[in-house]
Amino acid sequence: MAWLLRGGDVLASLEVASTRAARRKGLLGRDTIDGALWLEHTRWVHTIGMRFPIDVAYLSADGTVVKITTMTRNRVGMPVPSARSAVEAPGGTFERWKLKCGDRLEIRLL
């Protein structure tokens, strides 16, 4: 478990997918997630087999948001070469957070 922060403010609780198996599974098999999921060492995601649309923020090595997208079910995203990780949340979450490219996110592990 961890917290996702922007400018010292907590945006959400954060699940961490740090292993290859956890990254491969991601949010598959779930109906939703409370908070968000951080996928380490990730440059692209897909929603094949997902049950709900997701927002995806691709982060550079220092946590800067380099790309944001909303993906509907059964799609394959394009790789983001500058990304080193990704944050996934239910579709519409990033709009509520007012998240934008250039924001710097912090992952605070518990």
N, C-alpha and C positions, 0 to 999 in steps of 0.2 A: 504494500500500500504506500501511497505517496500523496502529495498535494500538488496541484498545478497552480502556479502563481503568475501574476503579471504586475510588475511594479510594486511588489510587496503585498498585493491584494490576492486573496485566495479565490480562484475561479471555480475549482471543483476538487473533489476527491479523485484520485487517479489510481487506476490499476496499472501495473507494470508488466509488459510482456517482454521479458528479457531473453528468454530461450528461443531457439529456432522453432520448437514445437508450439510454444505459446504465441509467437508471432504468426505462425501458419494458421493457427485456429482463430486468433483475433476475437471478433464478436460473433463468429458463426455459432448457430444453435441457440442464440439468445433472442428474446423478444424486445429487449432494450438494455440500457446500462444506466445506472445511477452514477453520474459524474462522467469520467472519460477513461480512455485506454491509451497508454503510451507504448508505442512500438519502437523499441530501440533498433538501431542498425537497419533502418527501413527507408527505401527510396520510392516505393510504389505500393499501392494496395489494390485490392479488388473487392467486389461485393457479390461475387458468385455464391449463391446459397444463403445470402443474408435475408433476414426477415424484415428489415426496416432500413430506410435511407440513413446515411451518415454524413456528417461534416468531417472533413479531413484537413488538418493543418500540417504541412511539411515544415520541419525545423532544420536550420543549419546547425553546425557543430556547437555554436554558442547559444542556441535556443531561439534565434531570430526566425520568425515566421516568414518563409520564402514563397509559399503558395498555399492558398485555401481553395477548397472545392467541396461541393455537395455531390454525393454520389447516390444515385438510385440503386435499387437492387439489380443484381446480375450484370454488373459492369466491370471492366478492367481499366484501371487508371494507367496513365503514362508515367514512366519513371521521371523523377525530379532529380537530376544529377547533383545539385547542390544540397540536397536533403541528407540528413544523417539519422533522422528519426521522424515519426509521425504521431500525431494525436488524433484519435477518433472519438466522436461523440454523436449522439442522436442528431439527425437532421434538424436544423433550426437553432441549435445550441449556440453556434458561433455568432449568429445574428443577435441573440439575446446578450451575449458577452461583449458585443461590439468589437470582436476580434478582427484584426486587419493585418495585411502583410506589413512587415517592418516591426510589429510588436515583438518584444522579447519576452519569452516565457521561461519560467524557472520550474524545474522539477525538484521538489523537496521530498526526499525519501524519508520514511519514518523508521 
